[in-house]
Amino acid sequence: MGQPVTVIEKAAATPGIVRFEINRSITGMGIERFSSPEDAIGPTPSAELARRLFVHGGIAGVTVFSNIITVDLAEGASSAGLRELIEELFTFYREGVEVVIPEGAGTD
């Protein structure tokens, strides 16, 4: 379960940069820039997304503004797999993952 994210990938005019437009704002009106995994701290959706992108590999930087995600690719890297990673940002339960309900949850 979770909220599926619709993602449209667009090539930027500058080689090595790719933009993703999604169907929800994840930063409000603020701009968040992550130059390394160490910059992606905290519980915000944009920091979580940046961590996932850096773990994926081939990323030199991530900028998030509202519903626009701009990814600076590392030299020689491609955007393969990034769209799917963004689509799963708010998906919490995946096939093969056991859902654990805490003891006493849902009882009054």
C-alpha positions as CSV (number, residue, x, y, z in Angstrom):
1,M,0.0,0.0,0.0
2,G,0.9,3.6,-0.2
3,Q,0.4,6.4,-2.5
4,P,1.7,5.8,-6.1
5,V,3.6,8.7,-7.6
6,T,3.2,9.5,-11.2
7,V,6.6,10.5,-12.7
8,I,7.4,12.1,-16.1
9,E,11.0,12.0,-17.0
10,K,12.3,14.9,-19.1
11,A,15.8,15.5,-20.5
12,A,17.3,18.8,-19.6
13,A,19.1,21.0,-22.1
14,T,22.4,20.4,-20.3
15,P,23.9,16.9,-20.9
16,G,24.1,14.8,-17.7
17,I,21.1,16.4,-16.1
18,V,17.6,14.9,-16.0
19,R,14.4,16.3,-14.6
20,F,11.5,14.4,-13.2
21,E,8.0,16.0,-12.7
22,I,5.8,14.2,-10.2
23,N,2.1,14.5,-9.3
24,R,2.7,15.9,-5.7
25,S,4.8,18.5,-4.0
26,I,7.4,17.1,-1.7
27,T,9.1,20.3,-0.5
28,G,6.4,22.9,-0.6
29,M,7.9,26.2,-1.9
30,G,11.4,25.5,-0.6
31,I,14.4,24.3,-2.7
32,E,16.5,21.5,-1.3
33,R,19.9,20.6,-2.7
34,F,21.9,17.5,-1.9
35,S,25.4,17.3,-3.2
36,S,26.2,14.0,-1.4
37,P,24.6,11.3,0.7
38,E,25.9,13.1,3.8
39,D,23.7,16.1,2.9
40,A,20.6,14.0,2.8
41,I,19.8,14.0,6.5
42,G,16.5,14.2,8.3
43,P,13.0,12.7,7.9
44,T,11.8,14.8,5.0
45,P,10.5,13.2,1.8
46,S,13.1,15.0,-0.2
47,A,16.0,13.8,2.0
48,E,14.7,10.2,1.8
49,L,14.4,10.5,-2.0
50,A,18.0,11.9,-2.2
51,R,19.3,9.0,0.0
52,R,17.6,6.4,-2.3
53,L,19.0,8.1,-5.4
54,F,22.5,8.2,-4.0
55,V,22.2,4.5,-3.0
56,H,21.1,3.7,-6.5
57,G,24.4,5.1,-7.7
58,G,25.5,7.3,-10.6
59,I,24.3,10.4,-8.9
60,A,26.4,13.6,-8.5
61,G,23.6,15.7,-7.0
62,V,19.9,16.1,-6.4
63,T,17.8,19.3,-6.3
64,V,14.1,19.1,-5.3
65,F,11.7,22.1,-5.7
66,S,8.1,21.3,-5.0
67,N,7.2,18.6,-7.6
68,I,10.4,18.9,-9.7
69,I,13.4,16.7,-9.1
70,T,16.5,17.6,-10.9
71,V,19.3,14.9,-10.9
72,D,22.9,15.6,-11.8
73,L,24.2,12.3,-13.2
74,A,27.8,11.3,-12.4
75,E,30.0,11.2,-15.5
76,G,29.1,8.2,-17.7
77,A,25.9,7.4,-15.7
78,S,22.4,7.0,-17.1
79,S,19.0,7.7,-15.7
80,A,18.0,4.0,-16.0
81,G,15.9,2.9,-13.0
82,L,15.5,6.4,-11.4
83,R,11.9,6.9,-12.6
84,E,10.9,3.6,-10.9
85,L,12.7,4.5,-7.7
86,I,10.8,7.9,-7.5
87,E,7.5,6.2,-8.3
88,E,8.0,4.0,-5.2
89,L,8.8,6.8,-2.8
90,F,5.5,6.6,-1.0
91,T,5.0,2.9,-1.4
92,F,5.4,1.3,2.0
93,Y,4.3,-2.3,1.5
94,R,5.9,-4.3,-1.3
95,E,5.4,-7.8,-2.4
96,G,7.2,-10.2,-0.1
97,V,7.4,-7.8,2.8
98,E,5.6,-8.9,5.9
99,V,3.4,-6.3,7.5
100,V,3.8,-6.4,11.3
101,I,1.0,-5.0,13.3
102,P,2.1,-3.8,16.8
103,E,0.6,-5.7,19.7
104,G,-2.5,-3.9,21.0
105,A,-2.9,-1.7,17.8
106,G,-6.4,-1.1,16.9
107,T,-7.9,-2.0,20.3
108,D,-9.7,0.4,22.5
